[in-house]
Amino acid sequence: MSGFDLSYRWMYIVEESTGILKSRFDLSDRQTITKFTSTTVYCMDIDTEENRLYWINTDGEIKSCKDDGSDVKTILSTNVRRTYYALHVVGSYIYYATANQLLMLSKLSGSTPTVLYNDSSYIHSIFAFNQSGMLINMINI
């Protein structure tokens, strides 16, 4: 999974068992933002308004840090070990998928998730639209 900060010309890359790094578009100036210890991450998103990265690991922890790797925070610990494939930040909320559920959570630590949708099969993507129907961003594996 990767994300782009077009304002500052950075590309953010999740190396699922290693960590999150950032690089210039030509792959120069590679920097490690955060390292993963004993867990795997498949998805992350960038909040370019607050210059923060958000990710969810296979231990069910949603974490955040500044785009330079500082100020790491745990937003939520679900304590449910599984593969999480979709996460997206829009405004004050984090949207994420747990197998067959789509949930919404405030970006504030200690918030309680709200189930928005249940399905009978896996959710692998999240598409976010604003009120006028414009595509804000797409998360897809």
C-alpha positions in Angstrom: 0.0 0.0 0.0 1.2 3.5 -0.7 0.0 7.1 -0.4 1.1 10.4 -1.9 1.5 13.9 -0.4 1.4 15.9 -3.6 1.9 19.2 -1.8 5.4 18.2 -0.6 6.1 15.6 -3.3 6.4 12.6 -0.9 5.4 9.0 -1.5 4.6 7.0 1.6 5.0 3.2 1.4 3.9 0.4 3.7 6.3 -2.5 3.7 3.9 -4.9 5.5 6.3 -6.5 8.0 8.9 -3.8 8.2 7.4 -0.3 8.5 6.3 2.8 6.8 8.8 4.8 4.8 8.7 7.9 2.6 10.5 8.7 -0.5 10.6 11.3 -3.3 8.7 10.3 -6.4 12.0 9.3 -8.1 12.7 7.0 -5.1 15.5 9.3 -3.8 15.7 10.5 -0.3 14.2 7.3 1.3 13.4 7.7 5.0 12.0 5.3 7.5 9.0 6.9 9.3 8.1 4.0 11.7 9.1 0.4 12.2 6.8 -2.5 13.0 8.0 -4.8 15.7 5.9 -8.0 15.8 2.9 -7.2 13.6 1.9 -6.7 10.0 0.3 -3.7 8.4 -1.5 -3.8 5.0 -3.1 -0.4 4.9 -2.4 3.2 5.8 -3.7 6.7 4.9 -2.3 10.3 5.1 -4.2 13.2 6.6 -2.5 16.0 4.6 -4.4 18.7 6.6 -2.8 17.6 9.9 0.4 16.0 8.3 -0.3 12.7 10.1 -0.2 9.1 9.0 -2.8 6.5 10.2 -2.5 2.7 10.0 -4.0 -0.4 11.4 -2.0 -3.5 12.2 -3.0 -7.1 12.4 -3.2 -6.9 16.2 -6.1 -4.5 15.7 -4.4 -1.3 16.8 -5.1 1.9 14.9 -2.1 4.1 15.2 -1.0 7.6 14.1 2.1 9.6 13.9 3.3 12.9 12.4 4.6 12.6 8.8 8.2 12.7 10.2 7.6 9.7 12.5 7.3 11.6 15.7 4.3 11.8 18.1 3.1 8.1 17.7 -0.3 7.6 19.2 -2.6 4.6 19.6 -6.1 5.7 18.6 -7.8 2.3 19.2 -6.9 -1.1 20.4 -9.5 -3.6 19.2 -7.6 -6.6 20.6 -8.9 -8.6 17.7 -6.1 -10.3 15.7 -7.0 -10.4 12.0 -6.0 -8.9 8.6 -7.3 -5.4 8.0 -7.3 -4.3 4.4 -8.9 -0.9 4.3 -8.5 2.3 6.2 -9.2 5.9 5.2 -9.2 9.3 7.0 -11.8 11.9 6.1 -12.0 15.1 8.1 -12.3 14.1 11.8 -13.0 10.4 11.2 -11.3 7.2 10.4 -13.1 4.6 8.3 -11.8 1.1 8.4 -12.9 -2.4 7.5 -12.8 -5.6 9.7 -13.4 -8.5 7.3 -17.1 -8.0 6.6 -17.8 -4.7 8.6 -17.2 -1.1 7.7 -16.7 1.1 10.8 -16.3 4.7 11.6 -14.2 6.1 14.5 -13.3 9.7 15.6 -9.6 10.5 15.3 -9.5 11.2 19.1 -7.9 8.5 21.2 -10.4 6.5 23.3 -13.3 6.9 20.9 -15.7 4.1 20.3 -16.2 2.8 16.7 -19.6 2.8 15.1 -20.6 0.0 12.7 -21.8 1.6 9.4 -22.3 -1.5 7.3 -22.3 -5.3 7.5 -21.7 -7.6 4.5 -21.5 -11.4 4.0 -18.1 -11.2 2.3 -14.8 -9.4 2.8 -14.5 -5.6 2.4 -11.2 -4.8 0.6 -11.8 -1.2 -0.5 -13.2 2.1 0.8 -14.3 4.9 -1.5 -15.1 8.3 0.0 -17.3 10.9 -1.6 -18.2 14.4 -0.5 -21.8 15.6 -0.5 -21.7 16.7 -4.1 -20.7 13.2 -5.2 -17.0 14.0 -6.0 -14.6 11.2 -5.2 -12.4 12.4 -2.3 -10.1 9.4 -2.2 -10.0 5.7 -2.9 -8.4 3.0 -0.8 -8.0 -0.3 -2.7 -5.7 -3.3 -2.3 
